Amino acid sequence: MQADEFANPGMLWVTRGEKLWRTPAGSTGAACAQCHGEAAKGMRGVATRYPARDAHSARLVNLEGRVNLCRTRHQKAEALAHESEDLLALSAYVAHQSRGMPISGEVPAELRASFERGRTQYHKRIGQMNLACTQCHQQNWGKTLLAQTISQGHGNAYPTYRLEWQSLGSLQRRLRACYFGVRAQMPAYDAPELLELELYLAWRGRGLPIETPGVRR
Amino acid sequence: MLARVRVPREAKRGEIIEIRIAIQHRMETGFRLDNFGRPIAKNVINALVCRYNGTEVFRAEMGSGIAANPYLQFHAVAEASGEFVFEWTDDAGERGSERASITVTG
């Protein structure tokens, strides 16, 4: 289902993203394509390097965050809401351009501290279930949790079409679902905790090909 | 409503061709409740028609058992060059349409 360009429901969002790429937005009336040109060229390989450090604010941003920074800074448009159809469509469209390319997983020196916090977070027990990410997705993947097979917990196919959601969703949505699953308090979208975890996951999944838009159960 | 349609660009006369359509739609079943316990109104694409040069070749009536973002696949015989027109409506009365052209040789 994922490999079939047409049957993959995530491709609906990619198609939508392609339209948005050419649609002017904000007070400058500029479309993404005006600065970045054809996404197939300009955006190829970009998703393999995220999350990355935004030089201007010195903060960690993921692909969705980068799309919104571009909107507010350059297009002078309003930032798109988390998990909104348009934000998912644009980030899926951009990430789709890197399909098949390996995640770089490189951690630059200035992101080392964030990366280490992400690694700590990955190994820290949280919630009423008192579970860390590592206990399911590193030590017990492939076994079953009730009726479901535990995944290796890689983020290389996000934004992904999840059958449970019947919709496309971001990696942060999936991570928040895991927080909910272990009965821990869910961090807000774009919380440093989640971004650092995304950074650690990118390093952990280095070399895996980008599969966006993936299809997951 | 956003949709993707795939019809072969070219075909030989008499050839059986595969037609595929995927529509982005929530397909709200009407059985779910919102966070306050109020029922969410049913809203599914209830009818889809495909016409080939004006002749109806495919019709689907869908209900609440169809998953979100429905994907349909069917076959037709290529007879003449022309256009496939897809039209559908949902329970909220919203209409969508998509078209694809085909060149038939031989």
Contacts between the chains, C-beta under 8 A, distances in Angstrom:
chain1	res1	chain2	res2	distance
A	6	B	4	6.8
A	6	B	6	5.4
A	6	B	20	5.5
A	6	B	22	6.8
A	7	B	20	7.9
A	7	B	22	7.6
A	7	B	71	6.1
A	9	B	22	6.6
A	9	B	68	8.0
A	9	B	69	4.5
A	9	B	71	6.9
A	11	B	4	6.6
A	11	B	22	7.6
A	12	B	2	6.0
A	12	B	3	7.9
A	12	B	4	6.3
A	12	B	22	6.1
A	12	B	23	7.9
A	12	B	24	4.3
A	12	B	69	6.1
A	13	B	24	7.7
A	15	B	2	6.5
A	15	B	4	5.7
A	16	B	2	5.4
A	16	B	24	7.3
A	166	B	26	7.4
A	166	B	27	7.8
A	166	B	67	6.5
A	166	B	68	3.7
A	166	B	69	7.2
A	167	B	26	8.0
A	167	B	68	6.8
A	167	B	69	8.0
